[in-house]
Amino acid sequence: MCFLNEMRMRKLRIALLAPVEERVPPPKYGGTEVVVYNLAQHLTRMGHEVVLFATGDSVTDATLVPIFPEPIRTLPISRNPKVRQVLTITGIGRMLGYLSQYEFDVVHNHIGWLFLPFVQTLRMPVVTTLHGSLGNPDESEIYRLFAGENYISISDKQRESGPSGMNYIANIYNGIEIPSFTFVPEPGRYLAFLARISNEKGALEAIRIAKASGERLVMAGKVDPADATYFEEQIKPLIDGEQIRFIGEIGHKDKVKLLGHAKAILCPIQWDEPFGLYFIEAMACGTPVIANRRGSVPEVIVDGVTGYIVDSVDEAIARVADIGDIDRLACRRHVEEHFSAEAMAAGYVAAYEAVLDCRHETACSVMF
């Protein structure tokens, strides 16, 4: 039997490094932490030995190594951004201390660029999933310095914003636990907005679309300190509690209810969204997506089948009137076929195996 087949039959020992900003899974808002949770659960179910490095209040079937007792964003001292960054670096130091004591087949970094300077100190292969945009000039320069490391993108479009020459070993779409999202065949009488209340997520544009189309809009999401002025000055004055309602940050149960009973979710994003977990969460409930043609949107949404891809507020307003033409079951099936947590976990295992293969060959092209 060849080495590759032997490796694909054996159990892998995998270290998952999660952000320490939030719990895994997050009680309310948190995209990366949801992905890490789903991945840890399914890798464990597949029979792999998974060790999750995360906050102590995290919930997982994997072996948990607590880095901090609770998420650092909840600590009063984290209001100071420099202190918050120091805490993050401290968390990385603690992870490195644990990693130096144990042997893993692969270390999977979900923290981002902050971990990259330490990769070469480890004796084990490291893969890094890029969860955010690569368009920030400072971060782009950092990725250029470490271009030879093993990277996994979450959309093809995400790669375009980063520097050239990065060693992408795979493109793996985020996946969700589809059974936990109830399919609702008949919607209610409102539109939904579910995202951080910020300019880049298009909160103001969503309100404009709802007002112009005469539809009720229920908005859910957190307001980060960096977006507080935007919320107070541009969003809050438009919230009337009737046509435009704001219900704040919500947990999974309320999120499923909000999404499932909406006519559509409005996603007039003003930036190149790397993926958009809330796109597939809405479609899993049967709810179509109306989104701007930015970032990963054309990869995730099928125009005219699972929603509408638009280029302006005016076009979005027009599409609200057409939302009844979308088959809600087609939305659900699209997620089942392309964005399940099972498919995501299988994709990551294939990526791990490809990286491990390369360690046993003098020449190897990992990309697929």
C-alpha positions as CSV (number, residue, x, y, z in Angstrom):
1,M,0.0,0.0,0.0
2,C,1.4,3.4,-0.9
3,F,2.3,6.0,1.7
4,L,-0.6,8.3,0.7
5,N,-3.3,5.6,1.2
6,E,-1.7,4.7,4.5
7,M,-1.9,8.3,5.7
8,R,-5.5,8.7,4.6
9,M,-6.5,5.7,6.6
10,R,-4.9,6.9,9.9
11,K,-6.1,9.1,12.6
12,L,-4.6,12.6,12.6
13,R,-3.7,14.6,15.7
14,I,-4.8,18.2,15.0
15,A,-4.3,21.4,17.0
16,L,-6.9,24.1,16.3
17,L,-5.9,27.6,17.4
18,A,-8.9,29.8,17.9
19,P,-9.1,33.5,18.5
20,V,-9.3,34.4,22.2
21,E,-11.5,37.4,21.6
22,E,-14.6,35.3,21.8
23,R,-15.9,31.9,23.1
24,V,-16.1,28.9,20.8
25,P,-18.9,28.7,19.8
26,P,-19.9,32.4,20.3
27,P,-23.0,32.9,22.4
28,K,-24.1,35.6,20.0
29,Y,-22.0,37.3,17.3
30,G,-18.8,35.7,15.9
31,G,-18.2,34.2,12.5
32,T,-14.7,32.7,12.8
33,E,-15.6,31.1,16.1
34,V,-18.6,29.4,14.6
35,V,-16.4,28.0,11.8
36,V,-13.9,26.7,14.3
37,Y,-16.6,25.1,16.4
38,N,-18.1,23.3,13.5
39,L,-14.7,22.2,12.3
40,A,-13.7,20.8,15.7
41,Q,-17.0,19.0,16.1
42,H,-16.8,17.3,12.7
43,L,-13.1,16.4,12.8
44,T,-13.8,14.7,16.1
45,R,-16.7,12.8,14.7
46,M,-14.5,11.7,11.8
47,G,-12.3,10.0,14.4
48,H,-9.4,12.4,14.5
49,E,-7.8,13.5,17.7
50,V,-8.5,17.2,18.0
51,V,-7.2,19.6,20.6
52,L,-8.8,23.0,20.6
53,F,-6.9,26.0,22.0
54,A,-9.5,28.5,23.0
55,T,-11.1,30.3,25.9
56,G,-12.0,28.2,29.0
57,D,-15.7,28.7,28.6
58,S,-15.7,27.2,25.2
59,V,-17.9,24.2,24.5
60,T,-16.5,21.4,22.3
61,D,-16.3,17.6,21.9
62,A,-12.6,18.1,21.2
63,T,-10.0,18.2,24.0
64,L,-10.0,21.8,25.2
65,V,-6.9,23.7,26.2
66,P,-8.0,26.9,28.0
67,I,-5.9,29.9,27.1
68,F,-7.9,32.5,29.1
69,P,-10.8,31.7,31.4
70,E,-13.1,33.9,29.4
71,P,-13.1,35.9,26.2
72,I,-10.7,38.9,26.4
73,R,-13.2,41.3,24.7
74,T,-15.4,41.0,27.7
75,L,-12.7,42.2,30.1
76,P,-13.0,45.9,31.1
77,I,-9.2,46.4,30.5
78,S,-9.8,45.4,26.8
79,R,-11.5,48.8,26.1
80,N,-7.9,50.0,25.6
81,P,-7.0,48.7,22.2
82,K,-3.3,48.4,23.0
83,V,-4.1,46.3,26.1
84,R,-6.4,44.2,24.0
85,Q,-3.6,43.5,21.5
86,V,-1.1,42.7,24.3
87,L,-3.7,40.1,25.7
88,T,-4.0,38.6,22.3
89,I,-0.2,38.2,22.0
90,T,-0.1,36.8,25.5
91,G,-2.6,34.2,24.4
92,I,-0.4,33.3,21.5
93,G,2.5,32.9,23.8
94,R,0.5,30.5,26.0
95,M,-0.4,28.5,22.9
96,L,3.2,28.2,21.9
97,G,4.1,27.0,25.4
98,Y,1.6,24.1,25.1
99,L,2.6,23.3,21.5
100,S,6.2,23.0,22.5
101,Q,5.2,20.2,24.9
102,Y,3.2,18.0,22.4
103,E,3.4,16.6,19.0
104,F,0.7,17.2,16.4
105,D,0.4,16.1,12.8
106,V,-0.8,19.6,11.9
107,V,-1.4,22.9,13.6
108,H,-4.3,24.8,12.2
109,N,-4.1,28.6,12.8
110,H,-7.4,30.5,12.8
111,I,-5.8,33.6,14.5
112,G,-4.4,35.1,11.4
113,W,-1.2,37.1,10.7
114,L,-0.3,37.5,14.4
115,F,0.7,33.9,14.6
116,L,2.8,33.8,11.5
117,P,6.1,35.1,13.0
118,F,6.1,32.0,15.3
119,V,5.4,29.3,12.7
120,Q,9.1,28.6,12.1
121,T,9.7,28.0,15.8
122,L,7.4,24.9,15.6
123,R,8.6,21.4,14.5
124,M,5.1,20.7,13.1
125,P,3.4,21.8,9.8
126,V,1.1,24.8,10.2
127,V,-1.8,25.8,8.0
128,T,-3.5,29.2,8.3
129,T,-7.1,29.8,7.3
130,L,-7.6,33.4,6.2
131,H,-10.9,34.5,7.7
132,G,-10.7,38.3,6.9
133,S,-10.0,40.6,4.0
134,L,-6.4,40.9,2.9
135,G,-6.9,44.4,1.6
136,N,-5.4,46.2,4.6
137,P,-2.0,47.6,3.4
138,D,-0.2,46.8,6.7
139,E,-1.5,43.3,6.9
140,S,-0.9,42.7,3.2
141,E,2.8,43.6,3.8
142,I,2.9,41.1,6.6
143,Y,1.5,38.3,4.5
144,R,4.0,39.2,1.8
145,L,6.8,38.6,4.4
146,F,5.4,35.1,5.1
147,A,4.1,34.3,1.6
148,G,5.6,30.8,1.7
149,E,3.5,29.5,4.6
150,N,0.5,27.3,4.0
151,Y,-2.7,29.3,3.4
152,I,-6.3,28.3,2.9
153,S,-8.7,30.9,1.5
154,I,-12.5,30.9,2.1
155,S,-13.4,32.3,-1.3
156,D,-11.6,32.7,-4.6
157,K,-12.3,36.5,-4.5
158,Q,-10.6,36.8,-1.1
159,R,-7.2,35.9,-2.7
160,E,-7.4,38.9,-5.1
161,S,-7.1,41.4,-2.3
162,G,-3.8,39.9,-0.9
163,P,-0.3,40.0,-2.2
164,S,0.8,37.8,-5.1
165,G,2.9,34.8,-4.5
166,M,1.1,33.5,-1.4
167,N,1.2,29.7,-1.1
168,Y,-2.5,28.8,-1.2
169,I,-2.9,25.1,-0.6
170,A,-6.7,25.1,-0.9
171,N,-9.9,27.1,-1.1
172,I,-12.5,25.8,1.3
173,Y,-15.9,27.5,1.8
174,N,-17.2,27.9,5.3
175,G,-19.8,25.3,6.4
176,I,-22.6,25.3,8.9
177,E,-24.6,22.7,10.9
178,I,-27.5,22.8,8.5
179,P,-29.9,20.7,10.7
180,S,-29.7,23.5,13.3
181,F,-31.3,26.0,10.9
182,T,-35.0,25.3,10.6
183,F,-36.4,25.5,7.0
184,V,-39.4,27.9,6.8
185,P,-41.4,27.4,3.6
186,E,-43.7,30.4,4.1
187,P,-42.1,33.7,5.1
188,G,-43.4,36.5,7.4
189,R,-43.9,40.1,6.4
190,Y,-40.6,41.7,7.0
191,L,-37.0,42.0,5.7
192,A,-34.0,41.1,7.9
193,F,-30.6,42.6,8.4
194,L,-28.1,40.5,10.4
195,A,-24.6,41.8,10.7
196,R,-22.4,44.1,12.6
197,I,-24.0,47.5,12.6
198,S,-21.3,49.3,10.5
199,N,-20.7,51.1,7.3
200,E,-19.1,48.2,5.5
201,K,-22.0,45.9,6.2
202,G,-24.4,48.4,4.7
203,A,-26.7,49.1,7.6
204,L,-27.7,52.5,6.4
205,E,-28.3,51.2,2.9
206,A,-30.5,48.4,4.2
207,I,-32.7,51.0,5.9
208,R,-33.0,53.0,2.7
209,I,-34.0,49.9,0.8
210,A,-36.7,49.0,3.3
211,K,-38.1,52.6,3.5
212,A,-38.2,53.0,-0.2
213,S,-39.9,49.6,-0.7
214,G,-42.4,50.2,2.1
215,E,-41.3,47.0,3.9
216,R,-40.6,46.5,7.6
217,L,-37.0,45.9,8.5
218,V,-35.8,44.0,11.6
219,M,-32.1,44.6,12.3
220,A,-29.9,42.5,14.5
221,G,-26.3,42.8,15.3
222,K,-23.7,44.2,17.6
223,V,-22.3,47.7,17.7
224,D,-18.5,47.6,18.1
225,P,-16.9,50.6,19.8
226,A,-15.3,51.5,16.5
227,D,-18.8,51.8,15.0
228,A,-20.5,53.6,17.9
229,T,-20.4,57.1,16.2
230,Y,-21.8,55.6,13.0
231,F,-24.6,54.0,14.9
232,E,-25.5,57.0,17.0
233,E,-25.4,59.5,14.2
234,Q,-26.6,57.6,11.1
235,I,-28.6,54.6,12.2
236,K,-30.2,55.3,15.6
237,P,-32.2,58.3,14.4
238,L,-33.9,56.1,11.7
239,I,-35.0,53.4,14.1
240,D,-38.7,54.1,14.9
241,G,-39.6,50.8,16.4
242,E,-42.3,50.2,13.8
243,Q,-41.0,50.1,10.3
244,I,-37.4,50.0,11.3
245,R,-36.7,47.9,14.4
246,F,-33.3,47.2,16.1
247,I,-33.1,44.2,18.4
248,G,-29.4,44.2,19.1
249,E,-27.1,41.2,19.3
250,I,-28.9,37.8,19.3
251,G,-28.1,34.2,19.9
252,H,-28.5,31.2,17.6
253,K,-32.2,30.4,18.5
254,D,-33.3,34.0,17.9
255,K,-31.2,34.2,14.8
256,V,-32.9,31.2,13.2
257,K,-36.3,32.6,14.0
258,L,-35.3,36.0,12.6
259,L,-33.9,34.6,9.4
260,G,-36.5,31.9,8.8
261,H,-39.5,34.2,9.0
262,A,-38.1,37.0,6.9
263,K,-39.0,37.6,3.2
264,A,-35.4,38.2,2.5
265,I,-32.2,39.2,4.1
266,L,-30.7,42.5,3.0
267,C,-26.9,42.5,2.5
268,P,-26.0,45.8,0.8
269,I,-22.3,45.3,1.7
270,Q,-19.9,48.2,1.0
271,W,-16.7,46.1,1.1
272,D,-15.4,42.9,-0.4
273,E,-16.8,40.4,2.1
274,P,-14.4,37.4,2.1
275,F,-17.3,35.0,2.7
276,G,-20.4,36.0,4.6
277,L,-21.5,33.3,6.9
278,Y,-24.9,35.0,7.3
279,F,-25.6,34.5,3.6
280,I,-25.6,30.7,3.9
281,E,-27.4,30.8,7.3
282,A,-30.3,32.7,5.8
283,M,-30.5,30.4,2.7
284,A,-30.4,27.4,5.0
285,C,-33.7,28.7,6.5
286,G,-35.1,29.1,3.0
287,T,-34.6,32.9,3.0
288,P,-33.3,34.6,-0.2
289,V,-30.4,37.0,-0.1
290,I,-30.3,40.4,-1.7
291,A,-26.7,41.5,-1.8
292,N,-24.3,43.8,-3.5
293,R,-22.0,42.4,-6.1
294,R,-18.9,42.6,-3.9
295,G,-16.4,40.1,-2.6
296,S,-17.6,36.5,-2.4
297,V,-21.2,37.2,-3.2
298,P,-21.2,35.8,-6.8
299,E,-19.6,32.6,-5.4
300,V,-22.1,32.1,-2.6
301,I,-25.4,33.3,-4.1
302,V,-26.9,32.1,-7.3
303,D,-28.5,35.2,-8.9
304,G,-32.2,34.6,-9.6
305,V,-32.2,31.2,-7.8
306,T,-31.2,31.8,-4.2
307,G,-31.6,35.6,-4.2
308,Y,-30.6,38.6,-6.2
309,I,-27.1,40.1,-6.8
310,V,-27.4,43.9,-7.3
311,D,-25.2,46.8,-8.1
312,S,-27.1,49.7,-6.4
313,V,-29.7,50.6,-3.8
314,D,-32.2,51.3,-6.5
315,E,-31.7,47.8,-8.0
316,A,-32.1,46.3,-4.6
317,I,-35.4,48.2,-4.1
318,A,-36.7,46.8,-7.3
319,R,-35.6,43.3,-6.4
320,V,-37.5,43.4,-3.1
321,A,-40.7,43.3,-5.2
322,D,-39.5,40.2,-7.0
323,I,-38.5,38.2,-3.9
324,G,-41.6,36.0,-4.1
325,D,-40.2,34.6,-7.4
326,I,-37.4,32.8,-5.5
327,D,-38.0,29.2,-4.5
328,R,-37.2,29.0,-0.8
329,L,-36.5,25.2,-1.0
330,A,-33.9,26.0,-3.7
331,C,-32.1,28.2,-1.2
332,R,-32.0,25.4,1.3
333,R,-30.8,22.8,-1.2
334,H,-28.0,25.1,-2.4
335,V,-26.6,25.3,1.1
336,E,-27.0,21.5,1.6
337,E,-25.1,20.9,-1.6
338,H,-22.2,23.4,-1.1
339,F,-21.9,24.7,2.4
340,S,-22.3,21.9,4.9
341,A,-20.0,21.6,7.9
342,E,-19.3,18.0,6.8
343,A,-18.0,19.1,3.4
344,M,-15.9,21.8,5.0
345,A,-14.3,19.3,7.4
346,A,-13.6,16.8,4.6
347,G,-12.0,19.6,2.6
348,Y,-9.7,20.5,5.6
349,V,-8.7,16.9,6.1
350,A,-7.7,16.7,2.4
351,A,-5.6,19.9,2.8
352,Y,-3.9,18.5,5.9
353,E,-3.0,15.3,4.1
354,A,-1.6,17.2,1.1
355,V,0.6,19.2,3.4
356,L,1.8,16.1,5.2
357,D,2.4,14.4,1.8
358,C,4.8,17.2,0.9
359,R,6.9,16.6,3.9
360,H,7.8,13.2,2.5
361,E,8.5,14.3,-1.1
362,T,11.4,16.4,-2.5
363,A,9.1,18.2,-4.9
364,C,5.4,18.7,-4.4
365,S,2.7,21.0,-5.6
366,V,0.0,21.2,-2.9
367,M,-2.4,23.6,-4.5
368,F,-5.8,22.1,-5.5
